[in-house]
């Protein structure tokens, strides 16, 4: 018989996790103001808050860690890391930062001016935050396909070229760059096709606008291109990734995702003027140019992680696990953004909690219910995360309201996926009895979801 699919690694080290009682969870969630970011990790059984910095490093990465060079300047570990980035992406200038948003902060400090317009395929919240805090405007130009969660399309992360061209045309001279996010986290970890990457860049360049690739999950994107896009089936992940980067002018990276490290990030570009400009902000914000917020050992582990995670088997293992969970949800009839994304399943909360009005935040409510059910911590990627409109200060209800079940890399087994699916099914089965959501009692002006305080509406 044909052998079944199995992980491309075996486990060398384990970390115990603990179940809790419903009564304990009720108390803990109340103390956390119904915001799962405020929970202690010991209060969580299976943690799907994020895939960011939560992955398991390999034996090779731990070995590299021991070899880290902690010199303040000119560290060997920096050059190992920089050379790996250059080999994988083709970008020769590399600025290390402590994580992705720090890369945004450094680069945008140089590039973004008040009143600028920065189009993108659903900017991640920190990206949007770094644009809006500079009194510039982040305009979403994602394809409309992404809005229909039940539509099966291979590249729902794509840019709508019509929407993009409209923005470029109407704001000539006022668009410092465009942000192309791969995969598109906000709409469900959905990939962007090579064709769309190429056409987006061509269009931007026609208007003299450079493209910055937000590359947090570039390897997962490359995997989907290999699996789904004609002409790429025989190319390696490394070849595909390099082609993706060849069309754009710069990348910002949260290495905590596809870099397989717990902390780290960088900017890479061939634009010498941008490199010179961004450098000036790296030194005061992040640190000297050969460490920029990272330890030498972290850069050493990152160099290995980037190489490892651009190998097919590693990505195939990961995406299979996400798809395994998706299949379970299919069995139970639970609606999510189809097809399953690269790093997560995005449950369509509005379609589950149909009795909870959007003003009462269905996805946040479902996140709380899932935690109370079993101690599984998911994350709202919806109306709370969308923040208020910077001008009108109204809640932004225009997008999608998801509960993200985000899978850390190389951390959980498919038995854990079974528990997650069963927990969600139990909530799903009693969905009609959930009639009220949550109300905000305190919120920050920007990126409110991290610290928001909520009460359950009785
Ligand atoms: N860009 C994307 C697409 C992201 O998903 C993230 C982080 C960032 C930039 C910022 O990177 O966290 O290293 O500062 N996403 C995490 C998440 C937090 O849970 O999706 P960072």
Boltz pocket constraint, residues with backbone or C-beta under 6 A from the ligand:
constraints:
  - pocket:
      binder: B
      contacts: [[A, 49], [A, 50], [A, 51], [A, 52], [A, 99], [A, 100], [A, 101], [A, 102], [A, 124], [A, 126], [A, 127], [A, 181], [A, 182], [A, 183], [A, 185], [A, 214], [A, 216], [A, 217], [A, 253], [A, 254], [A, 255], [A, 256], [A, 264], [A, 265]]
      max_distance: 6.0
